[in-house]
């Protein structure tokens, strides 16, 4: 099992952070276009799920799966969206995405007076802690994918 990549978007669709670990195939488009497509797809799926659900969904859209990868989605009350792509064997990672938000983003970005909210995340400490966190996940494998 493995983690391919992770996106952090603000409420307006701006990609604040992108991390990549075991991604074998590139999209063949610019990163800006990829970010727009990923945000647009997650926005559309979230909207579709909320409109079509026969029940009132407290948690909303959490995962999306294709024949090749699984997309895990977490949205904070402030509209920050964290999206992680993994292989199919990874279970629902909502708690892990919440942990990235609460223990890394809040601690190293929100509480850091040098980081302006809404700007791309330039904190080396955040980047290194996020990388260490992802590499320590029980389903992370550098040889997989």
Buried (B, 14 or more C-beta within 10 A) or exposed (E): BBBBBBBBBBEEBEBBBBBEBBBEEEEEEEEEEBBBEBBEEBEEBBEEBEEEEEEEEEEEBBBBEEEEBBBBBBBBEEEBBBBBBBBEEBBEBBEBBEBBBEEBBBBBBEEBEEBEEEEEBEBEEBBEBBEEBBEEBEBBBEEBB
